[in-house]
Amino acid sequence: MTTEVQHQTTQRRADLLFDWDRLPLVSPDLPGTGGVIRVEPDDFQVEEIPAYLPSGAGAHTYLKVHKRGATTRDVVLALVGAGVAEKRIGVAGLKDKSAVTVQWLSLPASEEAAVAALADLPGVTVLESSRHTNKLGMGHLRGNRFTIRVRGVVPDAASRARAIVDRLAVVGAPNWFGPQRFGRFGSNAWDGWRIVTGESVHGAHRLKRFFVSSLQSLLFNRLLAHRLESGTYTRLIDGDWARKHDTGGTFLVDDGTFESPRAERLEISATIPLYGRKVKVSPAAAGELETRALDDLGLSWQHFTSRRGDRRITRLALANVEVIPAGEDLILSFALPKGSYATALLREIMKVDVDQPTVWAGASADPASGAASDHDDVDDDDELD
């Protein structure tokens, strides 16, 4: 490999690393609270908001499980050890170890005796059991409710947090993909780029989907950053596919100027593609931006035929955010839709690196992403595959 090629490779890899500093803040003029998160497992509490509740009858047993210091994988493996085939166990999302979490799982009612194995699993309690007609599927949830203690904040942290939350309630919170999507060293998108351009990547046979999804996510973040930097974050441009916040309906924007007042009222927001074979190139100005983002990385839409693709909304409409002073700490409570990242919101509020290594000695990283999860690590187009 020549020196010039080595330099180009090094630069390309650097361009494809995840770095929060490359992603602009919505409220850079408002000071943050400071502080740290995840000092103790109880500091980070997550409860799934299910898409539906079990009906009480059917061939599948549904379990509502409380976990402290245990991953979703720990529970699944305990059931497997008790004789249940892994493919017959259903979960809606993945929850990590460095938190207190509540989530639903399912298994065939004919193998319900295996639930007894969970009684011996440290930190795990079955809160509720019921029946339903279908296996619980990945992504079968509306979102998650978070209760997070931020330790060691500045004295006026509550007023600072409320000012930032008030700003976000008007303009919307950016729906960034967080570092959990990009692996322990932030380099999964680089491996995804190498895969789609035909290079050989160690472990690709097993992790190809994760790597390519990371590349999709990095492109999304870049296009969202452009909207913030270009002044189109709260507006729409010609050719956008906009999504209604109340119903989820999506429509093509012929005239961005005409539709922008609705966007400025946070009734609708633009969507950005997760490039794939079933996602159409947007027309007009929006399509030019989507194509340019690919051109900058030497890519085209054809490089993403292994993924079906989807569109992801650019902004989140926050509601019922609670800011509670707690001595030298601050407690934040809020709900986010599935696939969104709590640390993306915390970064905006705290104005510090929220993804530093967890202080709690019992914490561990998600094996697939290489980082502790704060959302349901589900590809946005999983349900379409």
C-alpha positions as a Markdown table, in Angstrom:
| # | Residue | x | y | z |
|---|---|---|---|---|
| 1 | Met | 0.0 | 0.0 | 0.0 |
| 2 | Thr | 1.5 | 3.4 | -1.0 |
| 3 | Thr | 1.9 | 6.3 | 1.4 |
| 4 | Glu | -0.9 | 8.2 | -0.4 |
| 5 | Val | -3.3 | 5.3 | -0.2 |
| 6 | Gln | -2.5 | 4.8 | 3.5 |
| 7 | His | -3.2 | 8.5 | 4.1 |
| 8 | Gln | -6.5 | 8.2 | 2.3 |
| 9 | Thr | -7.5 | 5.2 | 4.2 |
| 10 | Thr | -6.5 | 6.8 | 7.5 |
| 11 | Gln | -8.6 | 9.9 | 6.6 |
| 12 | Arg | -11.6 | 7.9 | 5.5 |
| 13 | Arg | -11.5 | 6.0 | 8.8 |
| 14 | Ala | -11.3 | 9.2 | 10.8 |
| 15 | Asp | -14.3 | 10.6 | 8.8 |
| 16 | Leu | -16.3 | 7.6 | 9.7 |
| 17 | Leu | -15.7 | 7.5 | 13.5 |
| 18 | Phe | -18.5 | 8.5 | 15.8 |
| 19 | Asp | -17.7 | 11.8 | 17.6 |
| 20 | Trp | -20.2 | 13.8 | 19.6 |
| 21 | Asp | -18.2 | 16.9 | 19.0 |
| 22 | Arg | -19.1 | 16.8 | 15.3 |
| 23 | Leu | -22.8 | 16.9 | 16.1 |
| 24 | Pro | -24.1 | 20.4 | 17.0 |
| 25 | Leu | -26.3 | 21.2 | 20.0 |
| 26 | Val | -29.8 | 22.7 | 19.8 |
| 27 | Ser | -29.2 | 24.8 | 22.9 |
| 28 | Pro | -25.5 | 25.8 | 22.8 |
| 29 | Asp | -26.3 | 29.2 | 24.4 |
| 30 | Leu | -27.9 | 27.6 | 27.4 |
| 31 | Pro | -25.5 | 26.3 | 30.1 |
| 32 | Gly | -25.8 | 22.7 | 31.2 |
| 33 | Thr | -26.2 | 21.0 | 34.5 |
| 34 | Gly | -22.9 | 19.1 | 34.5 |
| 35 | Gly | -22.7 | 15.9 | 36.5 |
| 36 | Val | -22.3 | 12.2 | 35.8 |
| 37 | Ile | -24.7 | 9.3 | 35.3 |
| 38 | Arg | -24.6 | 5.6 | 36.0 |
| 39 | Val | -22.6 | 5.8 | 39.2 |
| 40 | Glu | -25.0 | 3.2 | 40.7 |
| 41 | Pro | -27.3 | 0.8 | 38.8 |
| 42 | Asp | -30.3 | 2.5 | 40.5 |
| 43 | Asp | -29.3 | 5.8 | 38.9 |
| 44 | Phe | -30.5 | 4.6 | 35.5 |
| 45 | Gln | -34.0 | 3.2 | 35.5 |
| 46 | Val | -35.8 | 2.1 | 32.3 |
| 47 | Glu | -39.3 | 0.7 | 31.9 |
| 48 | Glu | -40.6 | -0.4 | 28.5 |
| 49 | Ile | -43.8 | 1.1 | 27.2 |
| 50 | Pro | -45.4 | -1.9 | 25.5 |
| 51 | Ala | -47.1 | -1.6 | 22.1 |
| 52 | Tyr | -49.8 | -3.9 | 23.6 |
| 53 | Leu | -50.6 | -5.8 | 26.8 |
| 54 | Pro | -51.2 | -9.6 | 26.9 |
| 55 | Ser | -54.8 | -10.4 | 26.5 |
| 56 | Gly | -54.8 | -13.1 | 29.2 |
| 57 | Ala | -55.4 | -16.0 | 26.8 |
| 58 | Gly | -53.2 | -17.7 | 24.2 |
| 59 | Ala | -50.4 | -20.1 | 23.5 |
| 60 | His | -47.6 | -17.8 | 24.8 |
| 61 | Thr | -46.7 | -16.9 | 28.4 |
| 62 | Tyr | -45.8 | -13.2 | 28.8 |
| 63 | Leu | -43.5 | -12.2 | 31.7 |
| 64 | Lys | -43.0 | -8.7 | 33.1 |
| 65 | Val | -39.5 | -8.9 | 34.5 |
| 66 | His | -37.7 | -6.5 | 36.8 |
| 67 | Lys | -33.9 | -6.6 | 36.5 |
| 68 | Arg | -31.1 | -5.0 | 38.5 |
| 69 | Gly | -27.6 | -5.6 | 37.2 |
| 70 | Ala | -28.8 | -8.2 | 34.7 |
| 71 | Thr | -29.1 | -8.0 | 30.9 |
| 72 | Thr | -31.9 | -9.2 | 28.7 |
| 73 | Arg | -29.5 | -11.8 | 27.5 |
| 74 | Asp | -29.0 | -13.1 | 31.0 |
| 75 | Val | -32.7 | -13.8 | 31.3 |
| 76 | Val | -32.9 | -15.4 | 27.9 |
| 77 | Leu | -30.0 | -17.7 | 28.7 |
| 78 | Ala | -31.5 | -18.8 | 32.0 |
| 79 | Leu | -34.6 | -19.9 | 30.1 |
| 80 | Val | -32.5 | -21.6 | 27.5 |
| 81 | Gly | -30.7 | -23.4 | 30.3 |
| 82 | Ala | -34.1 | -24.6 | 31.6 |
| 83 | Gly | -34.8 | -26.2 | 28.2 |
| 84 | Val | -36.5 | -23.5 | 26.1 |
| 85 | Ala | -35.2 | -23.1 | 22.5 |
| 86 | Glu | -33.8 | -19.6 | 22.2 |
| 87 | Lys | -35.7 | -19.0 | 18.9 |
| 88 | Arg | -39.0 | -19.5 | 20.9 |
| 89 | Ile | -38.2 | -16.8 | 23.4 |
| 90 | Gly | -39.5 | -13.3 | 22.5 |
| 91 | Val | -38.3 | -9.9 | 23.6 |
| 92 | Ala | -39.3 | -6.4 | 22.4 |
| 93 | Gly | -35.9 | -4.8 | 23.1 |
| 94 | Leu | -32.5 | -5.3 | 24.7 |
| 95 | Lys | -31.7 | -3.8 | 28.1 |
| 96 | Asp | -28.2 | -3.7 | 29.5 |
| 97 | Lys | -26.6 | -4.5 | 32.9 |
| 98 | Ser | -25.8 | -1.1 | 34.2 |
| 99 | Ala | -29.3 | -0.1 | 35.0 |
| 100 | Val | -32.6 | -1.1 | 36.7 |
| 101 | Thr | -34.9 | -2.2 | 33.9 |
| 102 | Val | -38.5 | -3.5 | 33.5 |
| 103 | Gln | -39.4 | -5.3 | 30.3 |
| 104 | Trp | -41.7 | -8.0 | 28.9 |
| 105 | Leu | -40.5 | -11.4 | 27.6 |
| 106 | Ser | -42.5 | -14.3 | 26.1 |
| 107 | Leu | -42.1 | -18.1 | 25.8 |
| 108 | Pro | -44.4 | -20.9 | 24.8 |
| 109 | Ala | -47.0 | -21.6 | 27.4 |
| 110 | Ser | -46.2 | -25.3 | 27.1 |
| 111 | Glu | -42.8 | -24.6 | 28.5 |
| 112 | Glu | -43.9 | -22.3 | 31.3 |
| 113 | Ala | -42.2 | -24.5 | 33.9 |
| 114 | Ala | -38.9 | -23.0 | 32.8 |
| 115 | Val | -39.9 | -19.7 | 34.4 |
| 116 | Ala | -38.9 | -21.2 | 37.8 |
| 117 | Ala | -35.3 | -20.9 | 36.7 |
| 118 | Leu | -35.5 | -17.2 | 36.9 |
| 119 | Ala | -36.0 | -17.4 | 40.7 |
| 120 | Asp | -32.3 | -18.3 | 41.0 |
| 121 | Leu | -31.1 | -15.5 | 38.7 |
| 122 | Pro | -29.5 | -12.7 | 40.8 |
| 123 | Gly | -31.2 | -9.3 | 40.5 |
| 124 | Val | -34.2 | -10.7 | 38.5 |
| 125 | Thr | -37.8 | -10.7 | 39.7 |
| 126 | Val | -40.9 | -11.7 | 37.7 |
| 127 | Leu | -43.5 | -9.0 | 38.5 |
| 128 | Glu | -46.4 | -10.3 | 36.4 |
| 129 | Ser | -47.3 | -13.3 | 34.2 |
| 130 | Ser | -50.1 | -13.6 | 31.6 |
| 131 | Arg | -50.9 | -15.2 | 28.3 |
| 132 | His | -51.2 | -13.9 | 24.8 |
| 133 | Thr | -51.8 | -15.2 | 21.3 |
| 134 | Asn | -48.5 | -14.4 | 19.7 |
| 135 | Lys | -44.8 | -14.5 | 20.5 |
| 136 | Leu | -43.4 | -11.1 | 21.6 |
| 137 | Gly | -41.4 | -9.7 | 18.7 |
| 138 | Met | -38.4 | -7.4 | 18.5 |
| 139 | Gly | -39.7 | -3.8 | 18.3 |
| 140 | His | -43.1 | -4.6 | 19.7 |
| 141 | Leu | -43.0 | -1.6 | 22.0 |
| 142 | Arg | -43.9 | 2.1 | 21.9 |
| 143 | Gly | -40.9 | 3.3 | 23.7 |
| 144 | Asn | -39.3 | 3.5 | 27.1 |
| 145 | Arg | -39.8 | 5.6 | 30.3 |
| 146 | Phe | -36.5 | 6.7 | 31.9 |
| 147 | Thr | -35.8 | 7.9 | 35.4 |
| 148 | Ile | -32.2 | 9.0 | 35.7 |
| 149 | Arg | -30.2 | 10.4 | 38.6 |
| 150 | Val | -27.5 | 12.9 | 37.5 |
| 151 | Arg | -25.0 | 13.2 | 40.3 |
| 152 | Gly | -22.8 | 16.1 | 41.2 |
| 153 | Val | -24.6 | 18.8 | 39.2 |
| 154 | Val | -24.1 | 22.6 | 39.5 |
| 155 | Pro | -26.1 | 24.4 | 42.2 |
| 156 | Asp | -28.6 | 25.9 | 39.8 |
| 157 | Ala | -28.9 | 22.7 | 37.8 |
| 158 | Ala | -32.7 | 22.5 | 38.1 |
| 159 | Ser | -33.3 | 25.9 | 36.6 |
| 160 | Arg | -30.7 | 25.2 | 33.9 |
| 161 | Ala | -32.4 | 21.9 | 33.0 |
| 162 | Arg | -35.9 | 23.4 | 32.8 |
| 163 | Ala | -34.6 | 26.2 | 30.5 |
| 164 | Ile | -33.2 | 23.6 | 28.1 |
| 165 | Val | -36.3 | 21.4 | 28.3 |
| 166 | Asp | -38.5 | 24.4 | 27.6 |
| 167 | Arg | -36.3 | 25.1 | 24.5 |
| 168 | Leu | -36.6 | 21.6 | 23.3 |
| 169 | Ala | -40.3 | 21.5 | 23.9 |
| 170 | Val | -40.6 | 24.3 | 21.3 |
| 171 | Val | -38.1 | 23.2 | 18.7 |
| 172 | Gly | -37.9 | 19.5 | 19.3 |
| 173 | Ala | -35.0 | 17.3 | 20.5 |
| 174 | Pro | -32.6 | 16.0 | 17.9 |
| 175 | Asn | -33.1 | 12.3 | 17.2 |
| 176 | Trp | -29.4 | 11.4 | 17.1 |
| 177 | Phe | -28.1 | 7.9 | 16.9 |
| 178 | Gly | -25.9 | 7.7 | 20.0 |
| 179 | Pro | -22.4 | 6.0 | 20.4 |
| 180 | Gln | -24.0 | 2.7 | 21.4 |
| 181 | Arg | -24.8 | 2.3 | 17.6 |
| 182 | Phe | -21.1 | 2.6 | 16.6 |
| 183 | Gly | -19.3 | 0.2 | 18.9 |
| 184 | Arg | -16.8 | 0.5 | 21.7 |
| 185 | Phe | -14.3 | 2.5 | 19.6 |
| 186 | Gly | -16.9 | 4.3 | 17.5 |
| 187 | Ser | -15.6 | 2.5 | 14.4 |
| 188 | Asn | -18.5 | 0.2 | 13.3 |
| 189 | Ala | -19.5 | 2.6 | 10.5 |
| 190 | Trp | -16.0 | 2.4 | 9.1 |
| 191 | Asp | -16.3 | -1.4 | 9.0 |
| 192 | Gly | -19.7 | -1.0 | 7.4 |
| 193 | Trp | -18.2 | 1.3 | 4.7 |
| 194 | Arg | -15.5 | -1.4 | 4.0 |
| 195 | Ile | -18.2 | -4.1 | 3.7 |
| 196 | Val | -20.4 | -2.2 | 1.3 |
| 197 | Thr | -17.4 | -1.2 | -0.9 |
| 198 | Gly | -16.3 | -4.9 | -1.1 |
| 199 | Glu | -13.5 | -5.1 | 1.4 |
| 200 | Ser | -13.0 | -8.1 | 3.6 |
| 201 | Val | -13.7 | -7.3 | 7.3 |
| 202 | His | -13.0 | -9.6 | 10.2 |
| 203 | Gly | -16.2 | -11.0 | 11.7 |
| 204 | Ala | -18.3 | -9.6 | 8.9 |
| 205 | His | -20.1 | -12.9 | 8.4 |
| 206 | Arg | -21.6 | -12.5 | 11.9 |
| 207 | Leu | -21.8 | -8.8 | 12.4 |
| 208 | Lys | -22.4 | -7.5 | 8.8 |
| 209 | Arg | -25.9 | -6.3 | 9.8 |
| 210 | Phe | -24.6 | -4.3 | 12.7 |
| 211 | Phe | -21.7 | -2.7 | 10.7 |
| 212 | Val | -23.9 | -1.7 | 7.8 |
| 213 | Ser | -26.6 | -0.4 | 10.2 |
| 214 | Ser | -23.9 | 1.8 | 11.8 |
| 215 | Leu | -23.0 | 3.2 | 8.4 |
| 216 | Gln | -26.7 | 4.0 | 7.8 |
| 217 | Ser | -26.8 | 5.7 | 11.2 |
| 218 | Leu | -23.7 | 7.8 | 10.6 |
| 219 | Leu | -25.2 | 9.1 | 7.4 |
| 220 | Phe | -28.4 | 10.0 | 9.2 |
| 221 | Asn | -26.4 | 11.9 | 11.9 |
| 222 | Arg | -24.5 | 13.8 | 9.2 |
| 223 | Leu | -27.7 | 14.9 | 7.4 |
| 224 | Leu | -29.3 | 15.9 | 10.7 |
| 225 | Ala | -26.2 | 17.9 | 11.6 |
| 226 | His | -26.5 | 19.7 | 8.3 |
| 227 | Arg | -30.0 | 20.7 | 9.0 |
| 228 | Leu | -29.0 | 22.2 | 12.3 |
| 229 | Glu | -26.1 | 24.0 | 10.8 |
| 230 | Ser | -28.0 | 25.2 | 7.7 |
| 231 | Gly | -31.0 | 26.5 | 9.7 |
| 232 | Thr | -33.5 | 23.9 | 8.3 |
| 233 | Tyr | -33.8 | 22.0 | 11.6 |
| 234 | Thr | -37.2 | 23.5 | 12.4 |
| 235 | Arg | -38.3 | 23.9 | 8.8 |
| 236 | Leu | -38.9 | 21.8 | 5.7 |
| 237 | Ile | -37.4 | 22.0 | 2.2 |
| 238 | Asp | -38.7 | 21.0 | -1.1 |
| 239 | Gly | -38.6 | 17.2 | -1.5 |
| 240 | Asp | -38.7 | 16.4 | 2.2 |
| 241 | Trp | -40.7 | 13.4 | 3.4 |
| 242 | Ala | -42.4 | 14.9 | 6.5 |
| 243 | Arg | -43.9 | 12.9 | 9.3 |
| 244 | Lys | -46.8 | 13.9 | 11.5 |
| 245 | His | -46.0 | 13.8 | 15.2 |
| 246 | Asp | -49.5 | 12.9 | 16.3 |
| 247 | Thr | -50.3 | 10.1 | 13.8 |
| 248 | Gly | -47.0 | 9.0 | 12.3 |
| 249 | Gly | -48.3 | 9.6 | 8.8 |
| 250 | Thr | -45.7 | 10.5 | 6.2 |
| 251 | Phe | -46.1 | 12.7 | 3.1 |
| 252 | Leu | -44.0 | 14.3 | 0.4 |
| 253 | Val | -43.4 | 18.0 | 0.7 |
| 254 | Asp | -43.8 | 19.8 | -2.6 |
| 255 | Asp | -43.4 | 23.3 | -1.2 |
| 256 | Gly | -41.2 | 23.6 | 1.9 |
| 257 | Thr | -42.0 | 27.2 | 2.5 |
| 258 | Phe | -45.7 | 26.4 | 2.6 |
| 259 | Glu | -45.3 | 23.5 | 5.0 |
| 260 | Ser | -42.7 | 25.1 | 7.3 |
| 261 | Pro | -45.1 | 26.9 | 9.7 |
| 262 | Arg | -46.4 | 23.5 | 10.7 |
| 263 | Ala | -42.9 | 22.3 | 11.3 |
| 264 | Glu | -42.1 | 25.4 | 13.4 |
| 265 | Arg | -45.1 | 24.5 | 15.6 |
| 266 | Leu | -43.6 | 21.0 | 15.9 |
| 267 | Glu | -46.7 | 19.4 | 14.3 |
| 268 | Ile | -44.5 | 17.7 | 11.6 |
| 269 | Ser | -40.8 | 17.1 | 11.1 |
| 270 | Ala | -38.6 | 16.1 | 8.2 |
| 271 | Thr | -37.4 | 12.5 | 8.0 |
| 272 | Ile | -34.0 | 11.4 | 6.8 |
| 273 | Pro | -33.3 | 8.1 | 5.0 |
| 274 | Leu | -31.7 | 5.0 | 6.4 |
| 275 | Tyr | -30.4 | 4.1 | 3.0 |
| 276 | Gly | -31.7 | 0.8 | 1.6 |
| 277 | Arg | -33.3 | -0.9 | -1.4 |
| 278 | Lys | -36.9 | 0.0 | -0.5 |
| 279 | Val | -36.3 | 3.7 | 0.2 |
| 280 | Lys | -36.8 | 6.1 | -2.7 |
| 281 | Val | -34.5 | 9.0 | -3.4 |
| 282 | Ser | -36.2 | 12.2 | -2.4 |
| 283 | Pro | -36.9 | 14.7 | -5.2 |
| 284 | Ala | -35.7 | 18.3 | -5.4 |
| 285 | Ala | -33.4 | 19.9 | -2.8 |
| 286 | Ala | -33.9 | 17.1 | -0.2 |
| 287 | Gly | -32.7 | 14.5 | -2.7 |
| 288 | Glu | -29.7 | 16.6 | -3.6 |
| 289 | Leu | -28.6 | 16.6 | 0.0 |
| 290 | Glu | -29.2 | 12.8 | 0.4 |
| 291 | Thr | -27.1 | 12.1 | -2.7 |
| 292 | Arg | -24.3 | 14.5 | -1.7 |
| 293 | Ala | -24.0 | 12.8 | 1.7 |
| 294 | Leu | -23.3 | 9.6 | -0.1 |
| 295 | Asp | -21.0 | 11.2 | -2.7 |
| 296 | Asp | -18.8 | 12.6 | 0.1 |
| 297 | Leu | -18.1 | 9.1 | 1.2 |
| 298 | Gly | -17.7 | 7.6 | -2.3 |
| 299 | Leu | -21.0 | 5.8 | -2.0 |
| 300 | Ser | -24.3 | 5.4 | -3.8 |
| 301 | Trp | -27.7 | 4.1 | -3.0 |
| 302 | Gln | -26.7 | 0.8 | -4.7 |
| 303 | His | -24.2 | 0.1 | -1.9 |
| 304 | Phe | -27.1 | -0.5 | 0.5 |
| 305 | Thr | -29.1 | -3.2 | -1.3 |
| 306 | Ser | -28.4 | -5.6 | 1.6 |
| 307 | Arg | -30.7 | -3.4 | 3.8 |
| 308 | Arg | -34.3 | -2.7 | 3.1 |
| 309 | Gly | -34.0 | 0.8 | 4.6 |
| 310 | Asp | -36.5 | 3.2 | 6.3 |
| 311 | Arg | -36.9 | 6.8 | 7.1 |
| 312 | Arg | -36.3 | 8.2 | 10.6 |
| 313 | Ile | -37.8 | 11.3 | 12.0 |
| 314 | Thr | -35.3 | 14.2 | 12.7 |
| 315 | Arg | -36.9 | 15.5 | 15.9 |
| 316 | Leu | -38.7 | 14.3 | 19.0 |
| 317 | Ala | -41.6 | 16.1 | 20.5 |
| 318 | Leu | -40.9 | 15.9 | 24.3 |
| 319 | Ala | -43.8 | 15.7 | 26.8 |
| 320 | Asn | -44.1 | 15.2 | 30.5 |
| 321 | Val | -40.4 | 15.8 | 31.3 |
| 322 | Glu | -39.9 | 16.0 | 35.0 |
| 323 | Val | -36.9 | 17.9 | 36.6 |
| 324 | Ile | -36.6 | 17.0 | 40.3 |
| 325 | Pro | -33.9 | 18.5 | 42.5 |
| 326 | Ala | -32.4 | 15.9 | 44.9 |
| 327 | Gly | -29.8 | 17.4 | 47.1 |
| 328 | Glu | -26.6 | 17.7 | 45.1 |
| 329 | Asp | -28.1 | 15.6 | 42.4 |
| 330 | Leu | -30.9 | 16.0 | 39.8 |
| 331 | Ile | -33.5 | 13.4 | 38.8 |
| 332 | Leu | -34.8 | 13.6 | 35.2 |
| 333 | Ser | -37.8 | 11.6 | 34.1 |
| 334 | Phe | -39.0 | 11.4 | 30.5 |
| 335 | Ala | -40.3 | 9.0 | 27.9 |
| 336 | Leu | -38.8 | 8.4 | 24.4 |
| 337 | Pro | -40.1 | 6.4 | 21.4 |
| 338 | Lys | -38.4 | 3.2 | 20.6 |
| 339 | Gly | -35.0 | 3.5 | 18.8 |
| 340 | Ser | -34.2 | 6.9 | 20.5 |
| 341 | Tyr | -31.3 | 7.5 | 22.8 |
| 342 | Ala | -31.6 | 8.8 | 26.3 |
| 343 | Thr | -28.0 | 9.9 | 26.3 |
| 344 | Ala | -28.7 | 12.1 | 23.3 |
| 345 | Leu | -31.2 | 14.1 | 25.4 |
| 346 | Leu | -28.9 | 14.0 | 28.5 |
| 347 | Arg | -26.0 | 15.4 | 26.5 |
| 348 | Glu | -28.2 | 18.4 | 25.5 |
| 349 | Ile | -29.2 | 19.0 | 29.2 |
| 350 | Met | -25.8 | 18.3 | 30.9 |
| 351 | Lys | -23.4 | 19.7 | 28.3 |
| 352 | Val | -20.8 | 17.1 | 29.2 |
| 353 | Asp | -19.6 | 13.8 | 27.8 |
| 354 | Val | -22.4 | 11.6 | 29.1 |
| 355 | Asp | -20.8 | 8.4 | 27.6 |
| 356 | Gln | -17.8 | 8.2 | 29.8 |
| 357 | Pro | -17.1 | 4.7 | 31.2 |
| 358 | Thr | -19.6 | 3.7 | 33.9 |
| 359 | Val | -18.3 | 4.2 | 37.4 |
| 360 | Trp | -20.3 | 1.3 | 38.9 |
| 361 | Ala | -17.9 | -1.7 | 39.0 |
| 362 | Gly | -20.6 | -4.2 | 38.0 |
| 363 | Ala | -21.4 | -2.5 | 34.7 |
| 364 | Ser | -20.8 | -4.2 | 31.4 |
| 365 | Ala | -21.1 | -3.3 | 27.7 |
| 366 | Asp | -23.6 | -4.8 | 25.3 |
| 367 | Pro | -21.6 | -7.4 | 23.4 |
| 368 | Ala | -23.0 | -6.5 | 20.0 |
| 369 | Ser | -22.6 | -2.7 | 20.2 |
| 370 | Gly | -19.6 | -2.5 | 22.5 |
| 371 | Ala | -21.3 | 0.1 | 24.7 |
| 372 | Ala | -23.9 | 0.2 | 27.3 |
| 373 | Ser | -27.4 | 0.7 | 25.8 |
| 374 | Asp | -29.9 | 3.4 | 26.9 |
| 375 | His | -32.5 | 2.5 | 24.3 |
| 376 | Asp | -33.8 | -0.6 | 22.5 |
| 377 | Asp | -31.0 | -1.5 | 20.2 |
| 378 | Val | -33.2 | -2.4 | 17.3 |
| 379 | Asp | -32.4 | -1.5 | 13.7 |
| 380 | Asp | -35.0 | 1.0 | 12.5 |
| 381 | Asp | -35.8 | -1.2 | 9.5 |
| 382 | Asp | -35.8 | -4.5 | 11.4 |
| 383 | Glu | -39.6 | -4.8 | 11.2 |
| 384 | Leu | -39.3 | -4.5 | 7.4 |
| 385 | Asp | -36.7 | -7.1 | 6.9 |
